[in-house]
Amino acid sequence: MDRDIPARQDTDRMLRELCLMDDGFFSVSFSGDRENTELMLRIILGRDDLTVTSVGTQEDIRNMPGKRSVRLDIAARDREGNLYDIEIQRSRDKAERKRARYYSAMMDAGSLMEGMGYDRLPESYVIFIDEHDALGMGKALYEMERMDKDACEPYGDGSHIVHVSASLADEGTELGRLMHDLRCTDPGKMYYTGLRERTSYFKETEEGKSKMSDVFERLYEDGRAEGIETGTRNTAMNVAKSMIRDGAIPLVKVAEFSGLSLDEVEKLKNGISL
């Protein structure tokens, strides 16, 4: 295989196969897009009064030296100062409940400056959009909060975790139509105008395709810089993991570029906390 940066026709073909449930495409598409982020949050949380004031994608939250940091797919804030993390989850990660707990804790840790009281902690929402049934109970939406077990009342600490099962949402509902649009590869078949226009821009306009092509090029160049041509298995594994985490390149391309088998790449994906 010629391992040069993908030709334009390869990029066009990959873009046709991508949808907003692919991490990389999701992050690039929603970068700075307050309108569509607000639409998504309003539908998932059932809130018409929510106004998004800032949106960042692929944002890192650093912990103490030597401790694991996290990278948020979408980090948003509303006009009340509440914080939102939206994550795409395509693999069946058995640890995703504890991942949600860790992400929530990291968001809290990054919210207070030295000397600030705990009462200044904002409400926080960690939202996982799962390709499959999120928690295995046949529901399209799971909303989690800490509870007083005896009184069966919310603890009221302002921490919220939400799981959405993209495959179970009914297209007769707003949530179902939103999940359809996130899974849809053809912009012309999307329900929501904002999502359709944004997806169409990156898939069908020369400017948008060029920006997305830059993402592919960065990933390929990162792989070359890591020394993939040496053929060492450890390097191949590390580069494949990096490309899988980004989510913008189909697994078959990850396999071709890394030299690993497709089966090995699929096993890596299932073992990575994306």
HELIX and SHEET records of a PDB file:
HELIX    1   1 ARG A    8  GLU A   17  1                                  10    
HELIX    2   2 ASP A   23  PHE A   30  1                                   8    
HELIX    3   3 ARG A   34  LEU A   45  1                                  12    
HELIX    4   4 GLU A   96  ALA A  109  1                                  14    
HELIX    5   5 TYR A  118  ARG A  120  5                                   3    
HELIX    6   6 GLU A  174  ARG A  183  1                                  10    
HELIX    7   7 PRO A  187  LYS A  189  5                                   3    
HELIX    8   8 THR A  193  GLU A  204  1                                  12    
HELIX    9   9 GLU A  206  ALA A  225  1                                  20    
HELIX   10  10 ILE A  228  THR A  230  5                                   3    
HELIX   11  11 ARG A  233  ASP A  246  1                                  14    
HELIX   12  12 LEU A  251  SER A  258  1                                   8    
HELIX   13  13 LEU A  262  GLY A  271  1                                  10    
SHEET    1   A 6 VAL A  52  ILE A  61  0                                        
SHEET    2   A 6 VAL A  70  ASP A  78 -1                                        
SHEET    3   A 6 LEU A  83  GLN A  89 -1                                        
SHEET    4   A 6 SER A 124  ASP A 130  1                                        
SHEET    5   A 6 SER A 159  SER A 165  1                                        
SHEET    6   A 6 LEU A 141  MET A 144 -1                                        
SHEET    1   B 2 MET A 147  ASP A 148  0                                        
SHEET    2   B 2 GLU A 153  PRO A 154 -1                                        
END                                                                             
